[in-house]
Amino acid sequence: MLNIEQYENGLGLVYKFGERFDGELSAREGINIYALHAKEHDGKVLLTMERGPRKEYRHMIKKIILTVKDGSYAIIADVEDTSKGTKKPIPNGYTVPSIWEKEPENMHWFALCNVERIKIEPDTYTSVNGKDLLQSIAGKAYMVYVTL
């Protein structure tokens, strides 16, 4: 059973970005595209992903972190809204970077604002399973939930 009280400040969803387009786009470049898009669109960007967060955590996600495997390049953003596909309308002003405009309509989405570049240092974030974030993303895990 999930102890919601321990997450009273909400959760951060950390998404380890990998290469895209058969290696033509590095993880760092992909993250930078989101940061630059937000910079040019009043601090707003729409993040889409095929596989959404776990059902029991969805309503608690307050921040999203996109990072490379070692945490040396990352962005953090506030989550204004989230849903899947067309279940509810995307808030005004939120768009995906043009490189991802042709994704299927049934993707999970996050309306992100207040995007900032960060570097993740050891012991900065702890995953919900009690491990340091950098330890959690060093392996195959690409989606990790951290306490805020």
TORTOR-530359 format. One record per atom (N, C-alpha, C, CB): residue in one letter; atom name; y negated, x negated, z. Coordinates in nm, 2 decimals, m for minus. Glycine has a CB too. Layout:
<atoms>
   rest   atom       c2       c1       c3
      a     CA        Y        X        Z
...
</atoms>
This chain:
<atoms>
   rest   atom       c2       c1       c3
      m      N     0.12    m0.08     0.00
      m     CA     0.00     0.00     0.00
      m      C    m0.13    m0.09     0.00
      m     CB     0.00     0.10     0.12
      l      N    m0.22    m0.05    m0.08
      l     CA    m0.35    m0.12    m0.09
      l      C    m0.44    m0.09     0.03
      l     CB    m0.42    m0.08    m0.23
      n      N    m0.49    m0.20     0.09
      n     CA    m0.58    m0.19     0.20
      n      C    m0.73    m0.20     0.14
      n     CB    m0.56    m0.30     0.31
      i      N    m0.78    m0.08     0.11
      i     CA    m0.91    m0.08     0.04
      i      C    m1.02    m0.13     0.13
      i     CB    m0.95     0.07     0.01
      e      N    m1.02    m0.12     0.26
      e     CA    m1.12    m0.17     0.35
      e      C    m1.15    m0.32     0.34
      e     CB    m1.09    m0.14     0.49
      q      N    m1.04    m0.39     0.30
      q     CA    m1.06    m0.54     0.29
      q      C    m1.14    m0.57     0.16
      q     CB    m0.93    m0.61     0.28
      y      N    m1.17    m0.47     0.08
      y     CA    m1.24    m0.50    m0.04
      y      C    m1.37    m0.41    m0.04
      y     CB    m1.16    m0.46    m0.17
      e      N    m1.43    m0.40     0.08
      e     CA    m1.55    m0.32     0.09
      e      C    m1.67    m0.36     0.00
      e     CB    m1.60    m0.31     0.23
      n      N    m1.68    m0.49    m0.04
      n     CA    m1.78    m0.53    m0.13
      n      C    m1.74    m0.52    m0.27
      n     CB    m1.82    m0.68    m0.09
      g      N    m1.62    m0.47    m0.30
      g     CA    m1.57    m0.46    m0.43
      g      C    m1.49    m0.58    m0.47
      g     CB    m1.69    m0.44    m0.53
      l      N    m1.45    m0.58    m0.60
      l     CA    m1.37    m0.69    m0.66
      l      C    m1.44    m0.74    m0.78
      l     CB    m1.23    m0.64    m0.69
      g      N    m1.41    m0.86    m0.81
      g     CA    m1.44    m0.92    m0.93
      g      C    m1.32    m0.93    m1.02
      g     CB    m1.51    m1.06    m0.92
      l      N    m1.33    m0.90    m1.15
      l     CA    m1.22    m0.92    m1.24
      l      C    m1.25    m1.04    m1.32
      l     CB    m1.20    m0.79    m1.34
      v      N    m1.16    m1.14    m1.30
      v     CA    m1.18    m1.27    m1.37
      v      C    m1.08    m1.27    m1.49
      v     CB    m1.15    m1.39    m1.28
      y      N    m1.14    m1.29    m1.61
      y     CA    m1.07    m1.29    m1.73
      y      C    m1.07    m1.43    m1.79
      y     CB    m1.12    m1.19    m1.83
      k      N    m0.95    m1.50    m1.79
      k     CA    m0.95    m1.63    m1.85
      k      C    m0.95    m1.62    m2.00
      k     CB    m0.82    m1.71    m1.80
      f      N    m1.05    m1.67    m2.06
      f     CA    m1.07    m1.66    m2.21
      f      C    m0.99    m1.77    m2.27
      f     CB    m1.22    m1.67    m2.25
      g      N    m0.92    m1.73    m2.38
      g     CA    m0.85    m1.83    m2.46
      g      C    m0.91    m1.84    m2.60
      g     CB    m0.70    m1.79    m2.47
      e      N    m0.84    m1.92    m2.68
      e     CA    m0.89    m1.94    m2.82
      e      C    m0.86    m1.81    m2.89
      e     CB    m0.81    m2.05    m2.89
      r      N    m0.94    m1.78    m2.99
      r     CA    m0.93    m1.66    m3.07
      r      C    m0.93    m1.70    m3.22
      r     CB    m1.05    m1.57    m3.05
      f      N    m0.88    m1.61    m3.30
      f     CA    m0.88    m1.63    m3.45
      f      C    m0.81    m1.76    m3.49
      f     CB    m1.02    m1.64    m3.50
      d      N    m0.68    m1.76    m3.44
      d     CA    m0.59    m1.88    m3.47
      d      C    m0.66    m2.01    m3.44
      d     CB    m0.55    m1.87    m3.62
      g      N    m0.73    m2.02    m3.33
      g     CA    m0.79    m2.14    m3.28
      g      C    m0.92    m2.18    m3.34
      g     CB    m0.69    m2.25    m3.31
      e      N    m0.97    m2.09    m3.43
      e     CA    m1.10    m2.12    m3.49
      e      C    m1.22    m2.10    m3.40
      e     CB    m1.12    m2.03    m3.62
      l      N    m1.20    m2.02    m3.29
      l     CA    m1.30    m1.99    m3.19
      l      C    m1.25    m2.04    m3.06
      l     CB    m1.34    m1.84    m3.19
      s      N    m1.31    m2.14    m3.00
      s     CA    m1.27    m2.19    m2.87
      s      C    m1.30    m2.09    m2.76
      s     CB    m1.33    m2.33    m2.84
      a      N    m1.24    m2.11    m2.64
      a     CA    m1.26    m2.02    m2.53
      a      C    m1.41    m2.03    m2.49
      a     CB    m1.17    m2.06    m2.41
      r      N    m1.46    m2.15    m2.48
      r     CA    m1.60    m2.17    m2.45
      r      C    m1.70    m2.10    m2.55
      r     CB    m1.64    m2.33    m2.44
      e      N    m1.67    m2.12    m2.68
      e     CA    m1.75    m2.05    m2.78
      e      C    m1.75    m1.90    m2.76
      e     CB    m1.71    m2.09    m2.92
      g      N    m1.63    m1.85    m2.73
      g     CA    m1.62    m1.70    m2.72
      g      C    m1.70    m1.65    m2.60
      g     CB    m1.47    m1.67    m2.70
      i      N    m1.69    m1.72    m2.49
      i     CA    m1.77    m1.68    m2.37
      i      C    m1.92    m1.69    m2.40
      i     CB    m1.74    m1.78    m2.25
      n      N    m1.96    m1.80    m2.47
      n     CA    m2.10    m1.82    m2.51
      n      C    m2.15    m1.71    m2.60
      n     CB    m2.12    m1.95    m2.58
      i      N    m2.07    m1.65    m2.69
      i     CA    m2.11    m1.54    m2.77
      i      C    m2.15    m1.42    m2.68
      i     CB    m1.99    m1.50    m2.87
      y      N    m2.07    m1.39    m2.58
      y     CA    m2.11    m1.28    m2.49
      y      C    m2.24    m1.31    m2.42
      y     CB    m2.00    m1.26    m2.39
      a      N    m2.26    m1.43    m2.37
      a     CA    m2.38    m1.47    m2.30
      a      C    m2.50    m1.46    m2.40
      a     CB    m2.37    m1.61    m2.25
      l      N    m2.49    m1.51    m2.52
      l     CA    m2.60    m1.50    m2.61
      l      C    m2.63    m1.36    m2.65
      l     CB    m2.57    m1.59    m2.74
      h      N    m2.53    m1.28    m2.67
      h     CA    m2.55    m1.14    m2.71
      h      C    m2.63    m1.07    m2.60
      h     CB    m2.41    m1.07    m2.73
      a      N    m2.59    m1.09    m2.48
      a     CA    m2.66    m1.03    m2.36
      a      C    m2.81    m1.07    m2.36
      a     CB    m2.59    m1.06    m2.23
      k      N    m2.83    m1.20    m2.38
      k     CA    m2.96    m1.26    m2.38
      k      C    m3.05    m1.19    m2.49
      k     CB    m2.96    m1.41    m2.41
      e      N    m2.99    m1.16    m2.60
      e     CA    m3.07    m1.10    m2.71
      e      C    m3.07    m0.94    m2.70
      e     CB    m3.01    m1.14    m2.84
      h      N    m3.00    m0.88    m2.61
      h     CA    m3.00    m0.74    m2.60
      h      C    m3.03    m0.69    m2.46
      h     CB    m2.86    m0.69    m2.64
      d      N    m3.15    m0.74    m2.41
      d     CA    m3.20    m0.69    m2.28
      d      C    m3.10    m0.71    m2.16
      d     CB    m3.24    m0.55    m2.28
      g      N    m3.02    m0.82    m2.17
      g     CA    m2.92    m0.85    m2.07
      g      C    m2.80    m0.77    m2.07
      g     CB    m2.99    m0.84    m1.94
      k      N    m2.77    m0.70    m2.18
      k     CA    m2.66    m0.61    m2.18
      k      C    m2.56    m0.65    m2.29
      k     CB    m2.70    m0.46    m2.21
      v      N    m2.43    m0.63    m2.26
      v     CA    m2.32    m0.66    m2.35
      v      C    m2.20    m0.57    m2.32
      v     CB    m2.28    m0.81    m2.35
      l      N    m2.13    m0.54    m2.42
      l     CA    m2.01    m0.46    m2.40
      l      C    m1.89    m0.55    m2.42
      l     CB    m2.00    m0.34    m2.50
      l      N    m1.81    m0.56    m2.31
      l     CA    m1.68    m0.64    m2.32
      l      C    m1.57    m0.54    m2.34
      l     CB    m1.66    m0.72    m2.18
      t      N    m1.49    m0.57    m2.44
      t     CA    m1.37    m0.49    m2.47
      t      C    m1.24    m0.58    m2.45
      t     CB    m1.38    m0.43    m2.61
      m      N    m1.14    m0.51    m2.41
      m     CA    m1.01    m0.58    m2.39
      m      C    m0.90    m0.48    m2.42
      m     CB    m1.00    m0.65    m2.26
      e      N    m0.79    m0.54    m2.48
      e     CA    m0.68    m0.45    m2.51
      e      C    m0.61    m0.40    m2.38
      e     CB    m0.58    m0.53    m2.59
      r      N    m0.58    m0.49    m2.29
      r     CA    m0.51    m0.45    m2.17
      r      C    m0.62    m0.44    m2.05
      r     CB    m0.40    m0.55    m2.13
      g      N    m0.63    m0.32    m2.00
      g     CA    m0.73    m0.30    m1.89
      g      C    m0.68    m0.34    m1.76
      g     CB    m0.76    m0.16    m1.89
      p      N    m0.77    m0.33    m1.66
      p     CA    m0.73    m0.37    m1.52
      p      C    m0.63    m0.28    m1.46
      p     CB    m0.86    m0.38    m1.43
      r      N    m0.56    m0.32    m1.36
      r     CA    m0.46    m0.24    m1.29
      r      C    m0.53    m0.12    m1.23
      r     CB    m0.40    m0.32    m1.17
      k      N    m0.46    m0.01    m1.24
      k     CA    m0.51     0.13    m1.20
      k      C    m0.57     0.13    m1.06
      k     CB    m0.40     0.23    m1.22
      e      N    m0.49     0.07    m0.97
      e     CA    m0.54     0.07    m0.83
      e      C    m0.66    m0.01    m0.80
      e     CB    m0.43     0.02    m0.74
      y      N    m0.70    m0.10    m0.89
      y     CA    m0.82    m0.18    m0.87
      y      C    m0.94    m0.13    m0.95
      y     CB    m0.79    m0.32    m0.90
      r      N    m0.92    m0.05    m1.06
      r     CA    m1.03    m0.02    m1.15
      r      C    m1.16     0.03    m1.09
      r     CB    m0.98     0.09    m1.24
      h      N    m1.15     0.12    m0.99
      h     CA    m1.27     0.18    m0.93
      h      C    m1.34     0.08    m0.84
      h     CB    m1.24     0.30    m0.86
      m      N    m1.28    m0.03    m0.81
      m     CA    m1.34    m0.13    m0.72
      m      C    m1.41    m0.25    m0.79
      m     CB    m1.24    m0.18    m0.62
      i      N    m1.39    m0.26    m0.92
      i     CA    m1.45    m0.37    m0.99
      i      C    m1.60    m0.36    m1.01
      i     CB    m1.38    m0.39    m1.13
      k      N    m1.67    m0.46    m0.95
      k     CA    m1.81    m0.46    m0.95
      k      C    m1.87    m0.57    m1.04
      k     CB    m1.87    m0.48    m0.80
      k      N    m1.79    m0.68    m1.06
      k     CA    m1.83    m0.79    m1.14
      k      C    m1.72    m0.83    m1.23
      k     CB    m1.88    m0.91    m1.05
      i      N    m1.76    m0.89    m1.34
      i     CA    m1.66    m0.95    m1.44
      i      C    m1.70    m1.10    m1.45
      i     CB    m1.67    m0.88    m1.58
      i      N    m1.60    m1.18    m1.45
      i     CA    m1.62    m1.33    m1.48
      i      C    m1.53    m1.36    m1.60
      i     CB    m1.58    m1.41    m1.35
      l      N    m1.59    m1.42    m1.70
      l     CA    m1.52    m1.47    m1.81
      l      C    m1.53    m1.62    m1.79
      l     CB    m1.58    m1.43    m1.95
      t      N    m1.41    m1.69    m1.80
      t     CA    m1.41    m1.83    m1.77
      t      C    m1.31    m1.90    m1.86
      t     CB    m1.37    m1.85    m1.63
      v      N    m1.33    m2.03    m1.88
      v     CA    m1.23    m2.12    m1.94
      v      C    m1.13    m2.15    m1.83
      v     CB    m1.29    m2.25    m2.00
      k      N    m1.02    m2.21    m1.87
      k     CA    m0.90    m2.23    m1.78
      k      C    m0.94    m2.31    m1.65
      k     CB    m0.80    m2.31    m1.85
      d      N    m1.03    m2.41    m1.66
      d     CA    m1.06    m2.50    m1.55
      d      C    m1.19    m2.45    m1.47
      d     CB    m1.07    m2.64    m1.59
      g      N    m1.25    m2.34    m1.52
      g     CA    m1.37    m2.29    m1.45
      g      C    m1.50    m2.37    m1.48
      g     CB    m1.35    m2.29    m1.30
      s      N    m1.49    m2.47    m1.57
      s     CA    m1.61    m2.55    m1.59
      s      C    m1.71    m2.48    m1.68
      s     CB    m1.56    m2.67    m1.67
      y      N    m1.68    m2.37    m1.74
      y     CA    m1.77    m2.29    m1.82
      y      C    m1.74    m2.15    m1.80
      y     CB    m1.77    m2.33    m1.97
      a      N    m1.83    m2.07    m1.75
      a     CA    m1.80    m1.93    m1.72
      a      C    m1.93    m1.85    m1.72
      a     CB    m1.73    m1.91    m1.58
      i      N    m1.92    m1.72    m1.73
      i     CA    m2.03    m1.63    m1.70
      i      C    m1.98    m1.52    m1.60
      i     CB    m2.08    m1.56    m1.84
      i      N    m2.08    m1.47    m1.53
      i     CA    m2.06    m1.36    m1.43
      i      C    m2.15    m1.25    m1.46
      i     CB    m2.07    m1.41    m1.28
      a      N    m2.11    m1.13    m1.45
      a     CA    m2.20    m1.01    m1.48
      a      C    m2.16    m0.90    m1.39
      a     CB    m2.18    m0.97    m1.63
      d      N    m2.26    m0.81    m1.37
      d     CA    m2.24    m0.69    m1.30
      d      C    m2.18    m0.58    m1.39
      d     CB    m2.38    m0.63    m1.24
      v      N    m2.09    m0.50    m1.34
      v     CA    m2.03    m0.39    m1.42
      v      C    m2.11    m0.26    m1.40
      v     CB    m1.88    m0.37    m1.38
      e      N    m2.18    m0.21    m1.50
      e     CA    m2.25    m0.09    m1.49
      e      C    m2.16     0.03    m1.51
      e     CB    m2.36    m0.08    m1.59
      d      N    m2.06     0.02    m1.60
      d     CA    m1.97     0.13    m1.62
      d      C    m1.85     0.07    m1.69
      d     CB    m2.04     0.24    m1.71
      t      N    m1.74     0.15    m1.69
      t     CA    m1.61     0.11    m1.75
      t      C    m1.53     0.23    m1.79
      t     CB    m1.53     0.02    m1.65
      s      N    m1.45     0.22    m1.89
      s     CA    m1.36     0.33    m1.93
      s      C    m1.27     0.27    m2.04
      s     CB    m1.45     0.45    m1.99
      k      N    m1.20     0.36    m2.10
      k     CA    m1.11     0.33    m2.21
      k      C    m1.14     0.41    m2.33
      k     CB    m0.96     0.34    m2.17
      g      N    m1.16     0.35    m2.45
      g     CA    m1.18     0.42    m2.57
      g      C    m1.30     0.52    m2.56
      g     CB    m1.06     0.50    m2.61
      t      N    m1.27     0.64    m2.60
      t     CA    m1.38     0.74    m2.60
      t      C    m1.37     0.84    m2.49
      t     CB    m1.38     0.81    m2.74
      k      N    m1.30     0.80    m2.38
      k     CA    m1.29     0.90    m2.27
      k      C    m1.42     0.94    m2.21
      k     CB    m1.20     0.83    m2.16
      k      N    m1.51     0.84    m2.21
      k     CA    m1.65     0.88    m2.17
      k      C    m1.74     0.79    m2.26
      k     CB    m1.68     0.85    m2.02
      p      N    m1.87     0.84    m2.28
      p     CA    m1.96     0.76    m2.37
      p      C    m2.00     0.63    m2.31
      p     CB    m2.08     0.85    m2.40
      i      N    m2.01     0.53    m2.40
      i     CA    m2.06     0.40    m2.36
      i      C    m2.21     0.42    m2.33
      i     CB    m2.04     0.29    m2.48
      p      N    m2.26     0.36    m2.22
      p     CA    m2.40     0.37    m2.19
      p      C    m2.49     0.32    m2.30
      p     CB    m2.44     0.30    m2.06
      n      N    m2.61     0.38    m2.31
      n     CA    m2.71     0.34    m2.42
      n      C    m2.74     0.19    m2.40
      n     CB    m2.83     0.42    m2.41
      g      N    m2.75     0.12    m2.51
      g     CA    m2.80    m0.02    m2.51
      g      C    m2.69    m0.12    m2.50
      g     CB    m2.89    m0.04    m2.40
      y      N    m2.56    m0.07    m2.49
      y     CA    m2.45    m0.16    m2.47
      y      C    m2.37    m0.17    m2.60
      y     CB    m2.36    m0.12    m2.36
      t      N    m2.36    m0.29    m2.66
      t     CA    m2.29    m0.31    m2.78
      t      C    m2.20    m0.44    m2.77
      t     CB    m2.39    m0.33    m2.90
      v      N    m2.10    m0.45    m2.85
      v     CA    m2.02    m0.57    m2.85
      v      C    m2.08    m0.67    m2.95
      v     CB    m1.87    m0.53    m2.90
      p      N    m2.06    m0.80    m2.92
      p     CA    m2.10    m0.90    m3.02
      p      C    m2.04    m0.86    m3.16
      p     CB    m2.06    m1.04    m2.98
      s      N    m2.11    m0.89    m3.26
      s     CA    m2.07    m0.85    m3.40
      s      C    m1.93    m0.90    m3.44
      s     CB    m2.17    m0.89    m3.50
      i      N    m1.89    m1.01    m3.38
      i     CA    m1.76    m1.07    m3.42
      i      C    m1.65    m0.98    m3.38
      i     CB    m1.75    m1.21    m3.35
      w      N    m1.67    m0.89    m3.28
      w     CA    m1.57    m0.80    m3.23
      w      C    m1.59    m0.65    m3.26
      w     CB    m1.55    m0.82    m3.08
      e      N    m1.68    m0.63    m3.36
      e     CA    m1.71    m0.49    m3.39
      e      C    m1.60    m0.41    m3.45
      e     CB    m1.83    m0.49    m3.49
      k      N    m1.50    m0.47    m3.51
      k     CA    m1.39    m0.40    m3.58
      k      C    m1.27    m0.38    m3.49
      k     CB    m1.36    m0.47    m3.70
      e      N    m1.28    m0.39    m3.36
      e     CA    m1.16    m0.37    m3.27
      e      C    m1.13    m0.22    m3.27
      e     CB    m1.19    m0.42    m3.13
      p      N    m1.00    m0.19    m3.24
      p     CA    m0.96    m0.04    m3.23
      p      C    m1.04     0.03    m3.12
      p     CB    m0.81    m0.04    m3.19
      e      N    m1.06     0.16    m3.15
      e     CA    m1.14     0.25    m3.06
      e      C    m1.07     0.27    m2.92
      e     CB    m1.16     0.38    m3.12
      n      N    m0.94     0.24    m2.90
      n     CA    m0.88     0.27    m2.78
      n      C    m0.88     0.15    m2.68
      n     CB    m0.73     0.31    m2.80
      m      N    m0.97     0.06    m2.70
      m     CA    m0.98    m0.06    m2.61
      m      C    m1.05    m0.02    m2.48
      m     CB    m1.06    m0.17    m2.68
      h      N    m1.01    m0.09    m2.37
      h     CA    m1.08    m0.08    m2.25
      h      C    m1.21    m0.14    m2.26
      h     CB    m0.99    m0.14    m2.13
      w      N    m1.32    m0.09    m2.20
      w     CA    m1.45    m0.15    m2.21
      w      C    m1.52    m0.16    m2.08
      w     CB    m1.53    m0.07    m2.31
      f      N    m1.61    m0.25    m2.07
      f     CA    m1.69    m0.28    m1.95
      f      C    m1.84    m0.29    m2.00
      f     CB    m1.65    m0.40    m1.87
      a      N    m1.93    m0.21    m1.95
      a     CA    m2.07    m0.23    m1.98
      a      C    m2.12    m0.33    m1.88
      a     CB    m2.15    m0.09    m1.98
      l      N    m2.16    m0.45    m1.93
      l     CA    m2.20    m0.56    m1.84
      l      C    m2.35    m0.58    m1.85
      l     CB    m2.13    m0.68    m1.87
      c      N    m2.41    m0.61    m1.73
      c     CA    m2.55    m0.65    m1.73
      c      C    m2.57    m0.76    m1.63
      c     CB    m2.64    m0.53    m1.69
      n      N    m2.69    m0.82    m1.63
      n     CA    m2.72    m0.93    m1.54
      n      C    m2.63    m1.05    m1.56
      n     CB    m2.72    m0.89    m1.39
      v      N    m2.61    m1.09    m1.69
      v     CA    m2.51    m1.19    m1.72
      v      C    m2.58    m1.33    m1.69
      v     CB    m2.48    m1.19    m1.88
      e      N    m2.50    m1.41    m1.62
      e     CA    m2.54    m1.55    m1.58
      e      C    m2.43    m1.65    m1.61
      e     CB    m2.58    m1.55    m1.43
      r      N    m2.47    m1.76    m1.65
      r     CA    m2.38    m1.87    m1.67
      r      C    m2.35    m1.93    m1.53
      r     CB    m2.43    m1.98    m1.77
      i      N    m2.22    m1.97    m1.50
      i     CA    m2.18    m2.03    m1.38
      i      C    m2.08    m2.13    m1.41
      i     CB    m2.13    m1.92    m1.28
      k      N    m2.05    m2.22    m1.30
      k     CA    m1.94    m2.31    m1.30
      k      C    m1.86    m2.27    m1.18
      k     CB    m1.98    m2.46    m1.30
      i      N    m1.73    m2.25    m1.19
      i     CA    m1.65    m2.21    m1.08
      i      C    m1.60    m2.34    m1.01
      i     CB    m1.53    m2.12    m1.12
      e      N    m1.64    m2.35    m0.89
      e     CA    m1.59    m2.47    m0.80
      e      C    m1.47    m2.42    m0.72
      e     CB    m1.71    m2.52    m0.71
      p      N    m1.39    m2.52    m0.68
      p     CA    m1.28    m2.49    m0.59
      p      C    m1.33    m2.41    m0.46
      p     CB    m1.20    m2.61    m0.55
      d      N    m1.25    m2.32    m0.41
      d     CA    m1.28    m2.24    m0.29
      d      C    m1.41    m2.15    m0.30
      d     CB    m1.30    m2.34    m0.18
      t      N    m1.45    m2.12    m0.42
      t     CA    m1.56    m2.03    m0.44
      t      C    m1.51    m1.89    m0.44
      t     CB    m1.63    m2.06    m0.58
      y      N    m1.40    m1.86    m0.50
      y     CA    m1.34    m1.72    m0.50
      y      C    m1.19    m1.73    m0.46
      y     CB    m1.35    m1.66    m0.64
      t      N    m1.15    m1.62    m0.39
      t     CA    m1.01    m1.61    m0.35
      t      C    m0.95    m1.49    m0.42
      t     CB    m1.00    m1.60    m0.19
      s      N    m0.84    m1.50    m0.48
      s     CA    m0.77    m1.39    m0.54
      s      C    m0.72    m1.29    m0.44
      s     CB    m0.66    m1.44    m0.63
      v      N    m0.69    m1.17    m0.48
      v     CA    m0.64    m1.07    m0.39
      v      C    m0.50    m1.11    m0.33
      v     CB    m0.63    m0.94    m0.46
      n      N    m0.43    m1.21    m0.39
      n     CA    m0.31    m1.25    m0.33
      n      C    m0.33    m1.38    m0.24
      n     CB    m0.21    m1.29    m0.44
      g      N    m0.45    m1.41    m0.21
      g     CA    m0.49    m1.52    m0.12
      g      C    m0.50    m1.66    m0.17
      g     CB    m0.38    m1.52    m0.02
      k      N    m0.48    m1.67    m0.30
      k     CA    m0.49    m1.81    m0.36
      k      C    m0.63    m1.83    m0.41
      k     CB    m0.39    m1.82    m0.48
      d      N    m0.67    m1.96    m0.42
      d     CA    m0.79    m2.00    m0.48
      d      C    m0.79    m1.96    m0.63
      d     CB    m0.82    m2.15    m0.46
      l      N    m0.90    m1.91    m0.68
      l     CA    m0.91    m1.86    m0.81
      l      C    m0.87    m1.97    m0.91
      l     CB    m1.05    m1.82    m0.84
      l      N    m0.92    m2.09    m0.90
      l     CA    m0.88    m2.20    m0.99
      l      C    m0.73    m2.22    m1.00
      l     CB    m0.96    m2.33    m0.96
      q      N    m0.67    m2.21    m0.88
      q     CA    m0.53    m2.23    m0.88
      q      C    m0.46    m2.11    m0.95
      q     CB    m0.48    m2.23    m0.73
      s      N    m0.51    m1.99    m0.94
      s     CA    m0.45    m1.88    m1.00
      s      C    m0.46    m1.88    m1.15
      s     CB    m0.52    m1.75    m0.95
      i      N    m0.57    m1.93    m1.20
      i     CA    m0.59    m1.93    m1.35
      i      C    m0.54    m2.05    m1.42
      i     CB    m0.74    m1.91    m1.38
      a      N    m0.50    m2.15    m1.34
      a     CA    m0.45    m2.28    m1.40
      a      C    m0.32    m2.26    m1.47
      a     CB    m0.43    m2.38    m1.29
      g      N    m0.24    m2.15    m1.44
      g     CA    m0.11    m2.13    m1.50
      g      C    m0.13    m2.03    m1.62
      g     CB    m0.01    m2.08    m1.40
      k      N    m0.04    m1.94    m1.63
      k     CA    m0.03    m1.84    m1.73
      k      C    m0.12    m1.71    m1.71
      k     CB     0.11    m1.80    m1.76
      a      N    m0.15    m1.69    m1.58
      a     CA    m0.23    m1.57    m1.55
      a      C    m0.37    m1.57    m1.63
      a     CB    m0.26    m1.56    m1.40
      y      N    m0.40    m1.46    m1.69
      y     CA    m0.53    m1.45    m1.76
      y      C    m0.62    m1.35    m1.70
      y     CB    m0.50    m1.42    m1.91
      m      N    m0.57    m1.27    m1.61
      m     CA    m0.65    m1.17    m1.55
      m      C    m0.62    m1.17    m1.40
      m     CB    m0.62    m1.02    m1.60
      v      N    m0.73    m1.20    m1.32
      v     CA    m0.71    m1.22    m1.17
      v      C    m0.82    m1.14    m1.10
      v     CB    m0.72    m1.37    m1.13
      y      N    m0.79    m1.08    m0.99
      y     CA    m0.88    m1.00    m0.91
      y      C    m0.92    m1.09    m0.79
      y     CB    m0.82    m0.86    m0.87
      v      N    m1.05    m1.10    m0.77
      v     CA    m1.10    m1.18    m0.66
      v      C    m1.19    m1.09    m0.57
      v     CB    m1.18    m1.30    m0.71
      t      N    m1.19    m1.13    m0.44
      t     CA    m1.28    m1.06    m0.35
      t      C    m1.42    m1.11    m0.36
      t     CB    m1.23    m1.08    m0.20
      l      N    m1.51    m1.02    m0.34
      l     CA    m1.66    m1.05    m0.35
      l      C    m1.72    m1.06    m0.21
      l     CB    m1.73    m0.95    m0.43
</atoms>
